[in-house]
Amino acid sequence: MPELPEVETVVRTLEKKIQNRIIRNVRVIYPRIVSSPDAESFSADLTGQRFIGFDRRGKFLIFRLTDKVLVAHLRMEGKFFVYPKKTQPDKHTHIVFELDQGELHYNDVRKFGRFWLYDNDEEIEAVKGLRYEPFDDRLTPEYLKGYCHGKKEPIKSQLLDQSMIAGIGNIYANEICFEVSMDPEHPCGLISLNKWDEIIRATRKILARAIEAGGTTIRSYTSSLGVTGLFQQELNVQSREKEACYTCGTPIRKIRVGGRGTYYCPVCQKKRAVFAAITGTIGSGKSTVREYIESLGYKAISCDAINADLLKDEKVIADLSAMIGCDPASFSKPVLKEAIFRDARLKKQVEEYLHGKIWQVICRFRQENEDEKVVFVEVPLLFETDWYRRFDCCLLVYSRDETVIRRLRENRGMSGQEAERFVASQMSSDTKKQMADYVIMNENDLDKLFNNVEKTLNTVLKLI
């Protein structure tokens, strides 16, 4: 099926060939090819119209005429032929536009293509359901993650949803998934913001290259427009079943995803565990939740525990001692805290160092457990850093401020005033609630908390 790059190429080629041509007559040979209005009115209303502007919306061609708008969708095999003089239509020609100079024929072997005609000031119903174009600045990771929240559709199928992104078809969806090293069956509702950003960048890169190359020639997709489809020479997986992957040498496989032929590399696009973060304010009970999840048999790790282990590592102690200017023999956590408390610049340097080390451990943990369905990482400062963008799913353990204050007084010996100041100094729980994918309520009942954890886990697992 012609996709965005092919349609863009056809539109720009027609612009060069029939710009300012006047339609003298229209012969609709196969009336059902015209969706609106009826074929007779379609022909009559187009007579005398001049081609003024040429646009594209998703996979739709939009022709701006004198006072009408002609919309076409090529579907599977629709194509245009421009002839310099009157030409006998062949058996697959369904509309003939007789121009003041030459003719424009619409040819469609399967008869799936459709045409619509609107007044200039009329809403174009045919494209009403389309959302953002791939190059639209409004197409952001936040928009895509929000659109897909709670959806279990495979990412390959979701990329074909024209109400999410307009213009991507089967071929380019396969290529995009390969470009971002993503299993085409990965659930779209469990994808990190960073990965969505990769998907947007890959989509724009691939489509831009394809437009420059004139699209991809598929089967017998030819016409008199000189659309060569050279991008087929750059395809990494599409139509390459059993051929060696250019990256790793593994044979490309073909499966069906959502009923569509899907080509992928089983090594470069290996299935991996969903990467989930557990967070919450101090005193919210996030560690209790992580421990309970572990008791259920899931793999989980704590950033606080990683940090504690790092502060016992000789190499880390040597590096941090050099940063704060102390002897490694006298290094301790209180010494480190005192040093960075007095120097904001040093604090940032130490945090960047430790965060980098912690992330390395997390990445090893993820890789060691990539065959699991889902792995969990407890991250106290998830939303205070950019780390929330790295996880496929962010779980917030939420307690009301008054509950947290009470716990800080009871469990940490803080005064009411100290606890209130401490809570006020942090990012608010309500702000974190808005940023989280799922919220686990935790007030005063452990049984209710564990029940909420299990409900949330079941919600996530249903998407996998």
N, C-alpha and C positions, 0 to 999 in steps of 0.2 A: 504494500500500500504506500502511495506517495505520502511522505511525512513533511514536516515543516521545511527542511532544506530544499526538498524537491518542489514543493508548492511555491516557496520563495523564488526559486530559480525560474519556474514557469511564469510566475507573475512578472518578474523583471524582464524576461525575454519577450513576453507579449507586449509589455509596455514599449519596448523598442520597435516592435513590428506593427502594432495597430493603434498606437497613440494618435488621437485626433481623427481616426477613421470614423465614417458615418455609416450606421446600419441602414441599408436600403430595404432589406426584407429578411424575415426569419422563417425558416421552414423547420417545424418540429416533426421529425419523422417518427419518433417514439414518444408519445405524449406523457407517459408516466415518468419520464426523466425530469419533468418540470413539476416541482412540488407546490409552487405558488407563484402566480395565480393559475388559472387553467391555461392549457396550451394555446388556445385561441387568443385569449387576452394577453398572454406573454408575448406572442408574436406581434400583435397589434401595438402594444405599449412600447416595444423596443424599436419599432420602425421610426426612423428619423433621429434616433438618439446618437450622440457622438461619444466615443471613448475619451474621457478626460483624465481620470486618475486610476491608479492601479495599486491595490493594497492587499494585505494578507492578514487574516486573523486565525491563529492556530493553523489548521489544515484547510481553511476556507479561502478561496480566491474572492476578492471584492473588487468589482469594476465600477468606478464612479462614472456615470453618464451625465448627459445634459441636465435632466431632472429626475433621473432614476438611479437606483443602485442594483446592480446585477451581482448575485452571489452564487458561487459554484463550489461544489465539493466533489473531488475526483474519486473518492472512495478507493476501490481496489485497483482498477486499471483505466480510469478515465484519463484522456489525453486530448490535447488540442493540435490541430494541423492548420497552418496558415498557407494559403495558396495565392499566387499572384493573379490568377484569373479563375473564371468559372470552372469548377471541377466536379466530375461525377462522384457522388458519395459512395463509399463502399458499404458492405453489409453491416458493419459495426458503427457507422456514422448515424447519430441520432438527432443532432441539431446542426443546421447549416445557417450561419450568419452571412448574408450577402452584403458586402461592404461597398463603399464608393470606389474602392480599389481592392480587388481580390475577394477572397472568401475566408472565413474562419469556420472550421469544422470541429464539432465535438464528437470524439470517437470513444466507445466504451464497450469492450467485449462482453463484460458481465452485466452491463446495464444497471450498475449499482450507484453511479454518480447521480447527483441531484442539482437542480437550479432553482433559485428563488429570485423574485423581482420585487423591489420595494420603491416607494416614493423617497425622495431625498430626505424629507423631514420625518420619515417613519422609522420606528425602532426596528433594528434588524433582528428579528426573532430567531433566525437560524443560528446566530452566534451568541445568543443571550446567556447560554449556560457555560460559556467558556470563562476561565479565570485568567490569571496572569500569564503573559508571554514569558518565555525563558529569560529574556533580556530585560524584563521589567524590574526596576529597582525595588518594587514592593514584594518581589519574590525573595523572601528572607528565610533563614533557618527557623526563626521563631514562628513565622507563618506556617511553614510546612510541618513542623513538629506539632503545632496546635491543631492543624487540619487533620493530622493522622492520629491524634490522641485517642487511645482506646480501640483503634482499628487493628485487625489481625491480617488484613490483606498483605500478601507478599509485596516487597518493595518493587519488584519488577512489574507486577500488575498495577500497583498504585501510580507508577510513573506514567501509565497510559490513561489515567483519569483526567480527561480534559477539563473537568471542573476544578482541578487542583493546579495543573500546569497545562497550558494550551499548546499543542503542536507536536508532542513527543509520541512516536509510534513504536512498534515492536522492535524494529532494527536498532534504533538509537537507544531504546531502553536497555537492550542487551549490552550495547557498547558502554553505556553509562555505568551499569552495575560492574562491568569489568574494570573500568577506569578507576573506580573507588574501592576495588577489591572486596565487593560485597556479594554474599550469597544471594542470588535472586529470589530465594524463598524466605529471606529474613523478614519478620513481621514489621510493617511500616510504622506501627504504633510504638515500637521499641528501638528508636534510632536517636543517637545523641545529636545535639545541636551542631557539634563539630563535624559529624558525619553528614548532616544535612547541608552544611556549608560546602563540604567536599562535593556533594552531589550537584549543588547549584553550579559550582565552578566547572565541574566536569561536563555538565549539560551545556553550558555556554561555550566551552572550549570545543566540544565535539560538534555541536550544531554550527558554530561559526566556521569551523574547518570544512564541514560538509557543504555549507552554502557557498563557500569560496571555490570548492571543487565541483559545484554543480549538482550536489546530491549524490544519491546512490542508484545506479541502474539496477533494476530488479527484473529478472526474467525478460519479458518482451517489452519492458517499458521504454518505448521510443516514440518519437513524434518528429514533426518537421522543424521543431524549435531548436534543435542542436544541443539539447540537454544531454551531456555525455555521462554524467554521474561518476566522476572520477574518484569520489570518496570510497567507492567499493574497494579500491586498492589499499585503503588504510584501515579496513575493518579488522579488529582483533579477534572477535569470536563469531560474529554473525556468519552463518552458512559455512563454518569451518569445522563441522563435526569430524572427529577422529584425526584432524590435523594437529600438529604440535603447537602448543601455546608459545607465542613469541617470547614470553617472559621466562617461563620455567621448563618448557619442553613437554609438559604433560598433554596428552590428547584432549582436545576440546570435546565436551559432551553436549548432547542435545536432550532436553527434557521438555515437558509441557508444564507451564505455570499459568494457571487461570485460563487453560484451554489454548494458550498461545505457544508456538515453538520458541524455546528458550535455549540459547547457546551460552556456555560458561566454562571456565577453567576450574576443575574441582580442587586444585591446589591454591591458586591465586585468590579464589573466591570461596575458600573453605567455610563451612558452617562454624560459627563460634558462639560461645555462651553469651547470653544477654548480660550486660555489664551494669549492675545496679548499685546506687549509692544510698546509704542510710545516714540521715543527718537530723539535727534538731538543736535547739539552744541548750546551754548547760542546764542540767536538771530536768530535761524533758524525758529522759529515759531511753535515749538512743542505744546506749550500751546494753541495756536490758533486752531491747528488741533484737539487737544483733546476736546476743547470746541465745535467745530463744530460737531465732532462725537457724543458728548452728545446731541446736538440739534437734531440729527437725530434719537434719541431714544435709543441709545446704553448706556450701563452702563460703566462708566469710572471713574478713580480716579487718583489723582496727588500725587506723592511722596513729592513734595515741600509742598503741603497743609497738608499732613500727618505730615511732619516734623514740620511745624508751629504749628499744634495742640499739638504735643508732647511737644514742648517747653513751653507750657502753663499748662501742667499737673503737679500737685504738686509732685507726686511720681517721675516723670522723672526729675524735677528740683532738687529734693533732691538728687537723684542718681548722676546727672551731677555735682552738687555743691560739693559733696564729692570727685568726681574724680579730679576736678580742684582746690580743696582746697579753696572754698569761702563760705560765708554765703548764704543760700538759699534766704534770704531777699534781698541780693544785686545782685542776679543772673540775667543776661540778655544775650541776644544774642551777643551784642558787647563784654561783659566780656568773654563769652565762646570763641568767635573768637580770642580774644587777648591771652587767655591762650593756646590754641592749636597751634596758630601761632608760639609761642616760643618753643614748645616741640613736636617734630615729634612723639615720642612714645605716648604721651598723646593724640595727634590728632588721632592716629590709634585706641586707646582704646575708645575714644568718638565715632568715626565713627562706630566701630563694635557694640557698644551699641545701637546707634540710628538706624543703618541699621537693627539690629535684631528686634527692636521695630516696625520699618516701615514695615518690612516683615510680622510680625504678623498681622498687620492691613490689609495688602494686602491679606493675606491668608483668613482672615475673610470675606473680601469683595468678594473674589472669591467664597468661600463656600456659601455665601448668594445669589449669583447670578449664581450658577452652572447650573440652568435650562435655562439660556440664550444661544443663539447660540455662541456668542463671547463676552468677556469682555475685557476692555482696561485699561492699567496702564501706566501713563506717568512717565518715569524713566530717568531723566537727565543724570545720569552716568551709563547707561545700559552697554555700552561696556567697560567702565573703570573698571568695577567690573565683577564678574562671573555671574551676574544676567541675562545676555543675554542667558545663558545656561538654564535658568529656564522657559523661555517662549516658547510657541508653535510657535509663530510668532513674528518677530521683525520688526517694521515699522520705518524707518528713515526719518525724515523730513530734506530734504537736501537743503541747500543754498550755493552758491559759497562763498568763503572766502571774496571776495570784497563786496558782498552783506551784509554779516554778519558785516563786519567792518563798513560799512555805517550805518547800523541799530544801532550798539553800539554807534556811534557818535551822531546820531540823537535822539535816545530814552534814552540813558543812560548818555549822556553828556561827553563821553570819547573823548580825543584827538585822532587824527589819529594814533599817535605813540603808545598810550596806547592800543587802540583797536587792533592794529597789534600784539603787544606783547601778549595781552590776547589770541588772536586766535592761535598764534604760540605755546603758552604754553599748549594748549589742544590737545587731540588726534585728528588727522586730520579728516576732513569730508570725505576725500577719503578713509581713512582706515575704517571708520565706514560704508561707502557705501559698501565696500567689505564684511563686516560682516553681513549686514542687509539682511533680507529675501525679503523685498519690500522697494522701495524708493519713497517718495512723494516729488516731486520737488516743491520748494517755492521760487520764485524770487520776483516780485514786484506787482503781480496782484492777489487780493483775490479771484476773480471769478475763475481764473485758478487754484489757490490752492485748492479751494473747489471741483472743477471738478476733480482734480488729486486725492483728498481724496476719492471721490465717486468711481472713477475707481478702486482704490486700494481695497476699501471695497468690491466691486463687485467681484474682482478677488479672494479675500479670501473667500467670501461667496459661490462662485461657487464650492469650494472644500468641503464644509460642507454638 
